[in-house]
Amino acid sequence: MAQEYEQLLLKNQVCFPLYACSRKVVNAYTPYLKPLGLTYTQYVVFMVLWELEKVNVGQLGSILHLDAGTLTPLLKHLEKEGYITRERSKEDERVTIVSITGKGNDLKEKCRDIPLKISENGSPLTREEAGELYRLLYKFLDTP
């Protein structure tokens, strides 16, 4: 290939290994989440709610780097299943508050060992490498 097209070689793309690793990570979680009826995206929503208990949709989207078009149907589904409630803020009716329910909190116990199982099942990174990767990924995410 002519040198003027080097930028189009897959091996020269940082985006591709990020994309492929993202898929690999989500696939690693699937055997643990599927029996619980959860997708990875639903799981990370629960992680935020287990920590904060209540959050507005805008904050949730910001924390998870998800847009309203992705979050809204997901939250509607979780509400229908009884895991969360959604209600308009009393201070600003344009804002929707998402709260975890008792049923949603019950999932926490069922999910508590998932991170350990994931780390035991084959991360090729040392603790230091994982920390560095985490730092670099957030550096990328936090750049506008």
C-alpha positions as a Markdown table, in Angstrom:
| # | Residue | x | y | z |
|---|---|---|---|---|
| 1 | Met | 0.0 | 0.0 | 0.0 |
| 2 | Ala | 1.3 | 3.4 | -0.8 |
| 3 | Gln | 2.7 | 5.3 | 2.2 |
| 4 | Glu | 0.0 | 8.0 | 1.7 |
| 5 | Tyr | -2.6 | 5.5 | 3.0 |
| 6 | Glu | -0.7 | 4.3 | 6.2 |
| 7 | Gln | -3.3 | 6.1 | 8.3 |
| 8 | Leu | -5.9 | 3.7 | 7.0 |
| 9 | Leu | -4.2 | 0.5 | 8.1 |
| 10 | Leu | -6.0 | -1.2 | 10.9 |
| 11 | Lys | -2.8 | -1.9 | 12.7 |
| 12 | Asn | -2.3 | 1.9 | 13.0 |
| 13 | Gln | -5.6 | 2.5 | 14.7 |
| 14 | Val | -5.8 | 3.0 | 18.5 |
| 15 | Cys | -9.6 | 2.9 | 18.2 |
| 16 | Phe | -9.7 | -0.7 | 16.9 |
| 17 | Pro | -8.1 | -2.5 | 19.9 |
| 18 | Leu | -10.3 | -0.3 | 22.2 |
| 19 | Tyr | -13.4 | -1.4 | 20.3 |
| 20 | Ala | -12.3 | -5.1 | 20.3 |
| 21 | Cys | -11.4 | -5.0 | 24.0 |
| 22 | Ser | -14.7 | -3.4 | 24.9 |
| 23 | Arg | -16.5 | -6.3 | 23.1 |
| 24 | Lys | -14.3 | -8.8 | 24.8 |
| 25 | Val | -15.0 | -7.3 | 28.3 |
| 26 | Val | -18.8 | -7.2 | 27.7 |
| 27 | Asn | -18.7 | -10.9 | 26.5 |
| 28 | Ala | -16.7 | -11.9 | 29.6 |
| 29 | Tyr | -19.6 | -10.5 | 31.8 |
| 30 | Thr | -22.4 | -12.1 | 29.8 |
| 31 | Pro | -22.2 | -15.6 | 31.4 |
| 32 | Tyr | -22.6 | -14.0 | 34.9 |
| 33 | Leu | -25.3 | -11.4 | 33.9 |
| 34 | Lys | -27.5 | -13.4 | 31.6 |
| 35 | Pro | -28.8 | -15.8 | 34.3 |
| 36 | Leu | -29.8 | -12.6 | 36.2 |
| 37 | Gly | -31.6 | -11.3 | 33.2 |
| 38 | Leu | -29.2 | -8.3 | 32.9 |
| 39 | Thr | -27.2 | -6.8 | 30.1 |
| 40 | Tyr | -23.8 | -5.2 | 30.8 |
| 41 | Thr | -25.3 | -1.7 | 30.4 |
| 42 | Gln | -28.1 | -2.5 | 32.9 |
| 43 | Tyr | -25.4 | -3.8 | 35.3 |
| 44 | Val | -23.4 | -0.6 | 35.2 |
| 45 | Val | -26.6 | 1.4 | 35.8 |
| 46 | Phe | -27.1 | -0.8 | 38.9 |
| 47 | Met | -23.6 | -0.2 | 40.0 |
| 48 | Val | -24.2 | 3.6 | 40.0 |
| 49 | Leu | -27.6 | 3.1 | 41.8 |
| 50 | Trp | -26.2 | 0.8 | 44.4 |
| 51 | Glu | -23.6 | 3.5 | 45.2 |
| 52 | Leu | -25.8 | 6.6 | 45.0 |
| 53 | Glu | -29.3 | 5.1 | 45.6 |
| 54 | Lys | -30.9 | 8.1 | 43.7 |
| 55 | Val | -29.7 | 10.1 | 40.7 |
| 56 | Asn | -31.2 | 12.2 | 38.0 |
| 57 | Val | -31.1 | 10.8 | 34.4 |
| 58 | Gly | -28.7 | 13.5 | 33.3 |
| 59 | Gln | -26.2 | 12.7 | 36.0 |
| 60 | Leu | -26.5 | 9.0 | 35.3 |
| 61 | Gly | -25.9 | 9.6 | 31.6 |
| 62 | Ser | -22.8 | 11.7 | 32.4 |
| 63 | Ile | -21.4 | 9.1 | 34.8 |
| 64 | Leu | -21.9 | 6.3 | 32.4 |
| 65 | His | -21.1 | 8.2 | 29.2 |
| 66 | Leu | -24.5 | 7.3 | 27.8 |
| 67 | Asp | -27.1 | 9.5 | 26.0 |
| 68 | Ala | -30.8 | 9.8 | 26.8 |
| 69 | Gly | -31.7 | 7.7 | 23.7 |
| 70 | Thr | -29.8 | 4.8 | 25.2 |
| 71 | Leu | -30.8 | 5.3 | 28.9 |
| 72 | Thr | -34.5 | 6.0 | 28.5 |
| 73 | Pro | -35.6 | 2.6 | 27.1 |
| 74 | Leu | -33.3 | 0.8 | 29.5 |
| 75 | Leu | -34.7 | 2.7 | 32.5 |
| 76 | Lys | -38.3 | 2.1 | 31.3 |
| 77 | His | -37.5 | -1.6 | 31.2 |
| 78 | Leu | -35.9 | -1.7 | 34.7 |
| 79 | Glu | -38.9 | 0.2 | 36.1 |
| 80 | Lys | -41.3 | -2.2 | 34.5 |
| 81 | Glu | -39.3 | -5.1 | 36.1 |
| 82 | Gly | -39.6 | -3.3 | 39.5 |
| 83 | Tyr | -35.9 | -2.6 | 40.0 |
| 84 | Ile | -36.1 | 1.2 | 39.9 |
| 85 | Thr | -38.6 | 4.0 | 40.1 |
| 86 | Arg | -38.6 | 7.1 | 38.0 |
| 87 | Glu | -40.2 | 10.3 | 39.1 |
| 88 | Arg | -40.2 | 14.0 | 38.2 |
| 89 | Ser | -38.2 | 16.2 | 40.4 |
| 90 | Lys | -40.3 | 18.4 | 42.6 |
| 91 | Glu | -37.9 | 21.3 | 42.1 |
| 92 | Asp | -37.7 | 21.0 | 38.3 |
| 93 | Glu | -40.2 | 18.9 | 36.5 |
| 94 | Arg | -37.9 | 18.6 | 33.5 |
| 95 | Val | -35.6 | 16.5 | 35.6 |
| 96 | Thr | -36.3 | 12.8 | 36.1 |
| 97 | Ile | -35.0 | 11.1 | 39.3 |
| 98 | Val | -34.1 | 7.4 | 39.2 |
| 99 | Ser | -34.2 | 5.5 | 42.5 |
| 100 | Ile | -33.3 | 1.9 | 43.3 |
| 101 | Thr | -36.0 | -0.2 | 44.8 |
| 102 | Gly | -35.7 | -3.1 | 47.3 |
| 103 | Lys | -35.9 | -5.5 | 44.4 |
| 104 | Gly | -33.0 | -3.6 | 42.7 |
| 105 | Asn | -31.0 | -3.7 | 45.9 |
| 106 | Asp | -31.6 | -7.5 | 46.2 |
| 107 | Leu | -29.6 | -7.9 | 42.9 |
| 108 | Lys | -26.5 | -6.4 | 44.7 |
| 109 | Glu | -26.0 | -9.6 | 46.6 |
| 110 | Lys | -26.4 | -11.7 | 43.5 |
| 111 | Cys | -23.8 | -9.6 | 41.7 |
| 112 | Arg | -21.3 | -9.1 | 44.5 |
| 113 | Asp | -18.8 | -11.8 | 43.2 |
| 114 | Ile | -18.9 | -10.9 | 39.5 |
| 115 | Pro | -15.9 | -8.6 | 39.6 |
| 116 | Leu | -13.8 | -11.2 | 41.4 |
| 117 | Lys | -14.9 | -13.9 | 38.9 |
| 118 | Ile | -14.0 | -11.6 | 36.0 |
| 119 | Ser | -10.5 | -10.9 | 37.5 |
| 120 | Glu | -9.9 | -14.6 | 38.3 |
| 121 | Asn | -10.9 | -15.7 | 34.8 |
| 122 | Gly | -8.0 | -14.4 | 32.8 |
| 123 | Ser | -7.0 | -10.8 | 32.9 |
| 124 | Pro | -3.5 | -10.8 | 31.4 |
| 125 | Leu | -2.7 | -7.5 | 33.1 |
| 126 | Thr | -0.8 | -7.1 | 36.4 |
| 127 | Arg | -2.5 | -4.9 | 39.0 |
| 128 | Glu | -0.1 | -2.1 | 38.1 |
| 129 | Glu | -0.8 | -2.5 | 34.3 |
| 130 | Ala | -4.6 | -2.5 | 35.0 |
| 131 | Gly | -4.2 | 0.7 | 37.1 |
| 132 | Glu | -2.3 | 2.3 | 34.3 |
| 133 | Leu | -4.8 | 1.2 | 31.7 |
| 134 | Tyr | -7.6 | 2.6 | 33.9 |
| 135 | Arg | -5.8 | 5.9 | 34.2 |
| 136 | Leu | -5.2 | 6.2 | 30.4 |
| 137 | Leu | -8.8 | 5.2 | 29.6 |
| 138 | Tyr | -10.2 | 7.9 | 31.9 |
| 139 | Lys | -7.8 | 10.4 | 30.5 |
| 140 | Phe | -9.2 | 9.6 | 27.1 |
| 141 | Leu | -12.9 | 9.7 | 28.4 |
| 142 | Asp | -12.4 | 12.9 | 30.2 |
| 143 | Thr | -11.1 | 14.8 | 27.2 |
| 144 | Pro | -13.8 | 16.7 | 25.4 |
